[in-house]
Amino acid sequence: MSTQVLMPADASQPPSFQAGTNPDARVFASPLARHIAAEAGLDLREVSGSGPNGRIIKRDVEAAIADMAARPVAATPLAPSTPEPVLPVAAIDARFHDVPHTTMRKVIAERLTASKRDIPHYYLTIDCDVDAIRDVRRKLNESAPEGEGGYKLSLNDFVVRAAALALRRHPECNATWTDTALRLYESADISVAVATSSGLITPVVRDAHRKGLATIANEIQALAAKARDGKLMPEEYQGGGFTISNLGMYGIREFAAIINPPQTCILAVGAAESRPVVKDGALAIATMMTCTLSADHRAVDGAIGAQFLATFKSLIENPLTMLL
């Protein structure tokens, strides 16, 4: 709203304002003047009009508003009160300290900010029954050899294997978006998110669709140890066509992850926990795991993402098919 004072066409001074006019007298004003006065909380009975027959017009209201703004405001005495304690500078400074950003943290911030800003994310969530996997995992771990050639399977190893096999059936989810083409990868290179003291890093399990569960388990353990020690080589964390982020070990039931550019999908895996479910028309208890796929809608249509999750769920709930 402009507060510029406009001079009347037939006078060299702004119009005068008459306070204390008859409250019952009719006020003649233009619709625009009434609107401006209402927004400013101005009583039109205190404004003298310069329009035809004393009608109040826009410039009268604007001049009145400017006049009110220029008037000094009388100070209102305040009741005595207890003054707020003033903290010394040292006490204020002691409440925080700055930790300089590492180069890795800066890179993570830039990449994830660009991802949320530039990639049209959408999210699909599915629940998987993992009771069968728990039984297979227990039996395989009990029969694992000691020493060299041994292994210890985790639920996440099955997740990586199932995702790799599902990507082979739905290659659109194993891709990179470019301005000229959709780049589809021929191998399922799975990036596995690992939390370190410096930030999140994603070592890559190459050709995961060609590797057995024991090989995947040992490779992930070795890569994770190198990541936490800061000893990963660039070729061990660069590239990858699909990322898995698992927070189940922290008790997180479900979450939606940010896509790791230039990839087009990331799978967020929650905790495996006992929940009531309906099986064969009856209430039962099953160990369920919630997984959420974040996908780039430019590259992966909703139906494709749903088909990928359906295949992934089938593999998780029928783990023996992963051993074929």
C-alpha positions as CSV (number, residue, x, y, z in Angstrom):
1,M,0.0,0.0,0.0
2,S,1.5,3.4,-1.0
3,T,1.7,6.1,1.6
4,Q,2.8,8.8,-0.7
5,V,1.0,12.2,0.0
6,L,-0.7,13.6,-3.0
7,M,-1.5,17.3,-3.1
8,P,-5.1,18.4,-4.0
9,A,-5.3,19.8,-7.5
10,D,-6.7,23.1,-6.3
11,A,-4.6,23.8,-3.2
12,S,-1.0,24.1,-2.2
13,Q,-1.5,22.4,1.2
14,P,-2.7,18.9,2.1
15,P,-6.4,18.7,3.2
16,S,-7.1,19.3,6.9
17,F,-8.4,16.6,9.2
18,Q,-11.3,17.3,11.5
19,A,-11.5,15.3,14.6
20,G,-14.6,15.0,16.7
21,T,-17.1,15.3,13.9
22,N,-20.7,14.1,14.5
23,P,-20.6,10.3,14.7
24,D,-24.2,10.2,13.2
25,A,-23.3,12.2,10.2
26,R,-23.1,10.4,6.9
27,V,-19.6,10.0,5.5
28,F,-19.3,10.5,1.7
29,A,-16.2,8.5,0.4
30,S,-15.2,6.6,-2.7
31,P,-15.1,2.8,-2.5
32,L,-11.3,2.8,-2.9
33,A,-10.9,5.3,-0.1
34,R,-13.1,3.2,2.2
35,H,-11.1,0.1,1.4
36,I,-7.7,1.8,2.1
37,A,-9.0,3.3,5.3
38,A,-10.4,0.0,6.6
39,E,-7.0,-1.8,6.0
40,A,-5.2,1.0,7.9
41,G,-7.8,1.1,10.7
42,L,-8.6,4.8,10.0
43,D,-11.9,6.3,11.0
44,L,-13.2,8.2,7.9
45,R,-15.2,10.6,10.1
46,E,-11.8,12.1,11.0
47,V,-10.9,12.8,7.4
48,S,-11.9,15.9,5.4
49,G,-12.6,15.2,1.8
50,S,-11.2,17.2,-1.1
51,G,-13.3,15.6,-3.8
52,P,-16.6,17.0,-5.3
53,N,-19.0,18.2,-2.6
54,G,-16.4,17.3,0.1
55,R,-16.3,13.6,-0.9
56,I,-13.3,11.7,0.6
57,I,-11.1,10.2,-2.1
58,K,-7.9,8.1,-2.2
59,R,-5.5,11.0,-1.7
60,D,-7.3,12.2,1.4
61,V,-7.0,8.8,3.1
62,E,-3.4,8.4,2.1
63,A,-2.6,11.9,3.5
64,A,-4.4,11.1,6.7
65,I,-2.4,7.9,7.1
66,A,0.8,9.7,6.5
67,D,-0.2,12.3,9.1
68,M,-0.9,9.7,11.7
69,A,2.4,8.0,11.1
70,A,4.2,11.3,11.6
71,R,2.5,12.0,15.0
72,P,4.6,11.3,18.1
73,V,3.4,8.4,20.2
74,A,2.7,9.2,23.8
75,A,4.7,7.1,26.2
76,T,2.6,4.9,28.4
77,P,4.0,4.4,31.9
78,L,4.7,0.8,32.6
79,A,4.2,-1.0,35.9
80,P,7.4,-1.6,37.7
81,S,8.7,-5.1,37.1
82,T,11.8,-7.2,37.9
83,P,14.4,-6.6,35.2
84,E,15.5,-9.6,33.2
85,P,18.9,-10.8,34.3
86,V,21.6,-9.9,31.8
87,L,23.9,-12.9,31.1
88,P,27.5,-12.0,30.7
89,V,29.0,-12.6,27.3
90,A,31.2,-15.5,28.6
91,A,28.1,-17.3,29.9
92,I,26.3,-17.0,26.5
93,D,29.3,-18.1,24.5
94,A,29.7,-21.2,26.8
95,R,26.3,-22.6,25.6
96,F,27.7,-23.8,22.3
97,H,30.8,-24.4,20.3
98,D,31.4,-24.6,16.6
99,V,32.7,-27.8,14.9
100,P,34.2,-26.8,11.5
101,H,32.8,-28.7,8.6
102,T,35.0,-31.4,7.1
103,T,35.4,-31.7,3.4
104,M,33.3,-34.9,3.4
105,R,30.5,-33.2,5.4
106,K,30.4,-30.3,2.9
107,V,30.2,-32.7,-0.1
108,I,27.4,-34.7,1.6
109,A,25.5,-31.5,2.2
110,E,25.9,-30.2,-1.3
111,R,24.9,-33.5,-2.9
112,L,21.8,-34.1,-0.7
113,T,20.6,-30.5,-1.0
114,A,20.9,-30.8,-4.8
115,S,19.0,-34.1,-4.7
116,K,16.0,-32.7,-2.8
117,R,16.0,-29.6,-4.9
118,D,16.4,-31.0,-8.3
119,I,15.0,-34.6,-8.2
120,P,11.2,-35.1,-8.1
121,H,11.1,-37.7,-5.3
122,Y,8.1,-40.0,-4.7
123,Y,7.8,-42.7,-2.1
124,L,6.4,-46.3,-2.1
125,T,6.1,-48.4,1.1
126,I,5.6,-52.1,1.5
127,D,5.6,-54.5,4.4
128,C,7.5,-57.8,4.2
129,D,7.2,-60.9,6.3
130,V,10.7,-62.0,7.3
131,D,9.9,-65.0,9.4
132,A,11.1,-67.4,6.6
133,I,14.4,-65.4,6.2
134,R,15.0,-65.6,9.9
135,D,14.7,-69.4,9.8
136,V,16.9,-69.8,6.8
137,R,19.5,-67.3,8.2
138,R,19.6,-69.2,11.5
139,K,20.2,-72.6,9.8
140,L,22.9,-71.2,7.5
141,N,24.7,-69.5,10.3
142,E,24.6,-72.6,12.4
143,S,26.2,-74.6,9.5
144,A,28.8,-72.0,8.6
145,P,32.4,-73.3,8.7
146,E,34.9,-71.9,11.2
147,G,37.8,-69.7,10.2
148,E,38.5,-69.1,6.5
149,G,35.5,-69.6,4.3
150,G,33.2,-68.8,7.3
151,Y,30.5,-66.2,7.3
152,K,27.8,-64.7,9.5
153,L,24.7,-63.7,7.6
154,S,22.6,-60.7,8.6
155,L,19.1,-59.8,7.5
156,N,20.6,-56.9,5.5
157,D,22.6,-59.4,3.4
158,F,19.4,-60.9,2.2
159,V,18.0,-57.4,1.5
160,V,21.0,-56.6,-0.7
161,R,20.7,-60.0,-2.5
162,A,16.9,-59.5,-3.0
163,A,17.3,-55.9,-4.3
164,A,20.0,-57.0,-6.8
165,L,17.8,-59.8,-8.2
166,A,14.8,-57.5,-8.4
167,L,16.9,-54.9,-10.3
168,R,17.7,-57.5,-12.9
169,R,14.0,-57.9,-13.5
170,H,13.3,-54.2,-13.4
171,P,16.4,-52.4,-14.9
172,E,14.6,-49.0,-15.0
173,C,15.3,-48.8,-11.3
174,N,19.0,-49.4,-11.9
175,A,19.7,-46.3,-13.8
176,T,20.9,-42.7,-14.0
177,W,19.0,-39.8,-15.4
178,T,20.8,-37.6,-17.9
179,D,19.6,-34.6,-20.0
180,T,19.7,-36.7,-23.2
181,A,19.1,-40.3,-22.1
182,L,18.2,-42.8,-19.4
183,R,21.4,-44.7,-18.6
184,L,20.6,-48.3,-17.7
185,Y,23.3,-50.3,-15.9
186,E,23.9,-53.9,-16.9
187,S,25.2,-55.0,-13.5
188,A,23.5,-54.6,-10.1
189,D,26.1,-52.6,-8.2
190,I,24.5,-51.9,-4.8
191,S,25.6,-49.0,-2.7
192,V,25.2,-49.8,1.1
193,A,25.0,-46.8,3.4
194,V,27.4,-46.9,6.3
195,A,27.5,-44.3,9.1
196,T,30.9,-43.1,10.1
197,S,32.2,-40.4,12.5
198,S,32.7,-38.1,9.5
199,G,29.3,-38.7,7.9
200,L,27.5,-41.2,5.7
201,I,29.4,-43.0,3.0
202,T,28.2,-45.7,0.5
203,P,30.6,-48.5,-0.3
204,V,29.5,-50.5,-3.3
205,V,29.0,-54.2,-3.6
206,R,29.8,-54.8,-7.3
207,D,27.8,-57.4,-9.3
208,A,25.7,-58.3,-6.3
209,H,23.3,-60.3,-8.5
210,R,26.1,-62.7,-9.3
211,K,27.3,-63.2,-5.7
212,G,26.0,-65.6,-3.1
213,L,24.9,-64.6,0.4
214,A,28.1,-65.5,2.1
215,T,30.2,-63.5,-0.4
216,I,27.9,-60.5,0.0
217,A,28.0,-60.8,3.8
218,N,31.8,-60.9,4.0
219,E,32.2,-58.1,1.4
220,I,29.9,-55.8,3.3
221,Q,31.6,-56.4,6.6
222,A,35.0,-55.7,5.0
223,L,33.8,-52.5,3.3
224,A,32.0,-51.2,6.4
225,A,35.2,-51.7,8.5
226,K,37.3,-49.8,5.9
227,A,34.7,-47.1,5.8
228,R,34.8,-46.5,9.5
229,D,38.6,-46.5,9.5
230,G,38.6,-44.0,6.6
231,K,40.5,-46.5,4.4
232,L,38.1,-46.9,1.5
233,M,39.6,-46.4,-2.0
234,P,37.6,-44.2,-4.4
235,E,36.7,-47.2,-6.6
236,E,35.1,-48.8,-3.5
237,Y,32.6,-46.1,-3.0
238,Q,32.2,-44.3,-6.3
239,G,29.5,-45.4,-8.8
240,G,26.7,-47.8,-8.0
241,G,23.3,-47.8,-9.5
242,F,21.1,-48.3,-6.4
243,T,21.4,-47.6,-2.7
244,I,20.2,-49.4,0.4
245,S,19.9,-47.5,3.7
246,N,19.1,-49.7,6.7
247,L,18.2,-48.1,10.1
248,G,16.6,-51.2,11.5
249,M,19.4,-51.9,13.9
250,Y,18.5,-48.6,15.6
251,G,14.9,-49.6,16.1
252,I,13.5,-47.3,13.3
253,R,10.3,-48.7,12.0
254,E,10.2,-46.9,8.7
255,F,11.6,-43.8,7.0
256,A,12.0,-42.2,3.6
257,A,15.6,-41.7,2.4
258,I,17.0,-39.0,0.1
259,I,18.1,-40.3,-3.3
260,N,21.9,-40.6,-3.8
261,P,22.6,-38.7,-7.1
262,P,23.1,-39.5,-9.9
263,Q,21.1,-42.7,-9.0
264,T,17.4,-42.8,-9.4
265,C,16.3,-45.0,-6.4
266,I,17.2,-45.7,-2.8
267,L,15.5,-48.3,-0.5
268,A,15.0,-47.4,3.1
269,V,14.8,-50.5,5.4
270,G,13.3,-50.4,8.8
271,A,13.4,-52.8,11.8
272,A,12.1,-56.3,11.7
273,E,9.6,-56.5,14.5
274,S,6.6,-58.6,15.7
275,R,3.3,-57.3,14.5
276,P,-0.3,-58.6,14.4
277,V,-1.2,-59.6,10.9
278,V,-4.1,-61.5,9.2
279,K,-3.1,-64.9,7.7
280,D,-5.6,-67.1,6.0
281,G,-8.4,-65.0,7.5
282,A,-7.2,-65.3,11.1
283,L,-5.2,-63.0,13.3
284,A,-1.6,-64.0,13.8
285,I,1.8,-62.6,14.8
286,A,4.5,-62.3,12.2
287,T,7.9,-60.6,12.0
288,M,7.4,-57.7,9.6
289,M,9.9,-55.3,8.0
290,T,8.8,-52.0,6.4
291,C,10.7,-50.9,3.3
292,T,10.2,-47.6,1.5
293,L,11.5,-46.9,-2.0
294,S,12.4,-43.3,-2.9
295,A,12.4,-42.9,-6.7
296,D,13.1,-40.3,-9.2
297,H,9.9,-39.8,-11.1
298,R,11.7,-38.5,-14.2
299,A,13.2,-42.0,-14.7
300,V,11.0,-44.4,-12.8
301,D,7.2,-44.3,-13.2
302,G,5.1,-45.2,-10.2
303,A,4.0,-48.5,-11.7
304,I,7.6,-49.5,-12.3
305,G,8.5,-48.7,-8.7
306,A,5.5,-50.7,-7.5
307,Q,6.5,-53.7,-9.6
308,F,10.1,-53.6,-8.3
309,L,8.8,-53.6,-4.7
310,A,6.4,-56.5,-5.4
311,T,9.3,-58.6,-6.8
312,F,11.5,-57.6,-3.9
313,K,8.8,-58.6,-1.4
314,S,8.3,-62.0,-3.1
315,L,12.1,-62.7,-2.9
316,I,12.2,-61.6,0.8
317,E,9.2,-63.8,1.8
318,N,10.5,-66.8,-0.2
319,P,14.3,-66.7,0.5
320,L,15.0,-70.1,-1.0
321,T,14.4,-68.5,-4.4
322,M,17.4,-66.3,-3.8
323,L,19.7,-69.3,-3.6
324,L,18.8,-70.6,-7.1
